[in-house]
Amino acid sequence: MQSLPTGYQALILGATGAIGGALAAQLAADPRCAQVVALSRQSTPAMDFEQPQSIATAAEALRPQGPWHLIVVATGMLSGPTGGPEKRLTDLNATHLAASFATNTIGPALVLAHFALQLAKGERSLLAVLSAKVGSIGDNRLGGWYSYRASKAALNMLLKTSAIEVARTHPQAVLAALHPGTVDSALSAPFRGAQIGRAPAAAAQDLLAVLDRLQPQDSGGFWAYDGQRLPW
């Protein structure tokens, strides 16, 4: 991360996932990074999107270690308590919709609320959330995957709106929604992720490279792992 100041501090949320773990490992190997804090359900402090208060508690506990130059929310849910993504309207049910929004939208939104203002002031800082290309309304040509698409589209709106507010106090900050592509992970496993997905380390490298290039005027945007700007 050459664009961040020497001795930058990074925070990875969802560090037990494939992409989150790979991000944490690559940042820990960067000699310019002074500290990487990795949060998960098992970390101390713990963060569990099924327990929203844990987000506020973790933010307060970590405040003295900040400010943060890089925050990445590397969480996501595709298959849930009632099975895989819905292919048809008749597959929709309240339980799966609620679970999708809890993990893909509400949890990351509360991270924005509690952590965004812990970004470094007066110098470059980055905050990214893992979104998905299927969350693009403009790019939706196949339909299906109702709750996953909707929850990621809602996440994109929350990120965009947050970027406008954060810019008022942190003019050098960049907030971005990132599409990692298909990665060999637990999320993609039911969809041949092991066969067609990229290695988590490669995905992490691509995402960090995209973030490294973004400028304050790009804040609030939606980007693919190859640097392509995606439509809303």
Residue pairs with C-beta under 8 A, 6 or more apart in sequence:
1 8
1 27
1 30
1 32
1 33
1 70
1 208
1 211
1 212
2 32
2 212
3 124
3 212
3 213
4 32
4 69
4 70
4 124
4 125
4 126
4 212
5 69
5 120
5 123
5 124
6 32
7 32
7 33
7 34
8 32
8 33
8 34
8 69
8 70
9 33
9 34
9 35
9 36
9 37
9 65
9 66
9 67
9 68
9 69
9 70
10 27
10 33
10 35
10 36
10 37
10 68
10 69
10 70
10 71
10 72
11 36
11 37
11 39
11 62
11 68
11 70
11 71
11 72
11 115
12 20
12 23
12 24
12 27
12 36
12 37
12 38
12 39
12 72
12 74
13 20
13 39
13 40
13 47
13 71
13 72
13 73
13 74
13 75
13 111
14 20
14 39
14 40
14 73
14 74
14 75
14 76
14 130
15 21
15 23
15 24
15 38
15 39
15 40
15 43
15 74
16 40
16 41
16 42
17 74
17 75
17 76
17 185
17 186
17 187
18 183
18 184
18 185
18 186
18 187
18 200
19 74
19 130
19 180
19 183
19 185
19 200
19 203
19 204
19 207
20 38
20 40
20 72
20 74
20 75
21 38
21 200
22 200
22 201
22 203
22 204
23 72
23 74
23 204
23 207
23 208
24 36
24 38
25 201
25 204
26 201
26 204
26 205
26 208
27 33
27 36
27 70
27 208
28 36
35 65
37 62
37 65
39 45
39 46
39 47
39 58
40 46
40 47
41 47
41 48
45 54
45 57
45 58
45 61
45 62
46 54
46 58
47 54
47 55
47 58
48 54
49 55
49 75
49 102
49 103
49 106
49 107
50 102
52 106
52 107
52 110
55 107
55 110
55 111
55 114
56 110
56 114
58 114
59 114
59 115
59 118
62 118
63 118
66 118
66 120
67 118
67 119
67 120
67 121
67 125
68 115
68 118
68 119
68 120
68 125
69 119
69 120
69 123
69 124
69 125
69 126
70 125
70 126
70 127
70 211
71 111
71 115
71 116
71 118
71 119
71 126
71 127
71 128
72 127
72 128
72 129
72 130
72 207
73 107
73 108
73 111
73 128
73 129
73 130
74 130
75 103
75 104
75 107
75 108
75 130
76 103
76 104
76 130
76 132
76 187
77 99
77 100
77 103
77 104
77 148
77 187
78 84
78 85
78 145
78 148
78 187
78 188
78 190
79 85
79 187
79 190
80 95
80 96
80 99
80 100
81 95
81 96
81 99
82 93
82 95
82 96
83 96
84 190
85 144
85 145
85 146
85 147
85 148
86 92
86 93
86 96
86 144
86 145
86 146
86 147
87 144
87 145
88 144
89 146
91 146
92 146
92 147
96 147
97 146
97 147
97 150
99 147
100 147
100 148
100 150
100 151
101 147
101 150
101 151
101 154
103 151
104 148
104 151
104 152
104 154
104 155
105 151
105 152
105 154
105 155
105 158
108 129
108 155
108 158
108 159
109 155
109 158
111 129
112 127
112 129
112 158
112 159
112 162
115 127
116 127
116 162
116 166
116 175
117 166
117 169
117 170
119 125
119 127
119 166
119 170
119 173
120 170
121 169
121 170
122 172
123 172
124 172
124 173
124 174
125 170
125 172
125 173
125 174
126 173
126 174
126 175
126 176
126 211
126 214
127 166
127 173
127 174
127 175
127 176
128 175
128 176
128 177
128 178
128 207
128 211
129 155
129 159
129 176
129 177
129 178
130 178
130 180
131 152
131 155
131 156
131 159
131 177
131 178
131 179
131 222
132 148
132 152
132 179
132 180
133 139
133 179
133 181
133 224
133 230
134 140
134 145
134 148
134 149
134 152
135 148
135 149
135 151
135 152
135 153
135 155
135 156
136 153
136 156
136 222
136 230
136 231
136 232
137 153
137 231
137 232
138 231
138 232
139 230
139 231
140 149
153 232
155 177
156 177
156 222
156 232
159 175
159 176
159 177
159 220
159 222
160 177
160 220
160 232
162 175
162 220
163 175
163 219
163 220
164 220
166 173
166 175
166 219
167 173
167 216
167 219
171 216
172 216
173 216
173 219
174 211
174 214
174 215
174 216
174 218
174 219
175 219
175 220
176 210
176 211
176 214
176 218
176 219
176 220
176 221
176 222
176 223
177 221
177 222
177 223
178 207
178 210
178 211
178 223
178 224
178 225
179 222
179 223
179 224
179 225
179 230
180 203
180 206
180 207
180 225
181 197
181 198
181 203
181 206
181 224
181 225
181 226
182 188
182 191
182 193
182 196
182 197
182 198
183 193
183 197
183 198
183 199
183 200
183 203
184 193
184 194
184 197
184 198
184 199
184 200
185 193
185 197
185 200
187 193
188 194
188 197
198 206
203 225
206 225
206 226
207 225
209 227
210 223
210 224
210 225
210 226
210 227
213 227
214 221
214 223
221 229
222 229
222 230
222 231
222 232
223 229
223 230
224 230
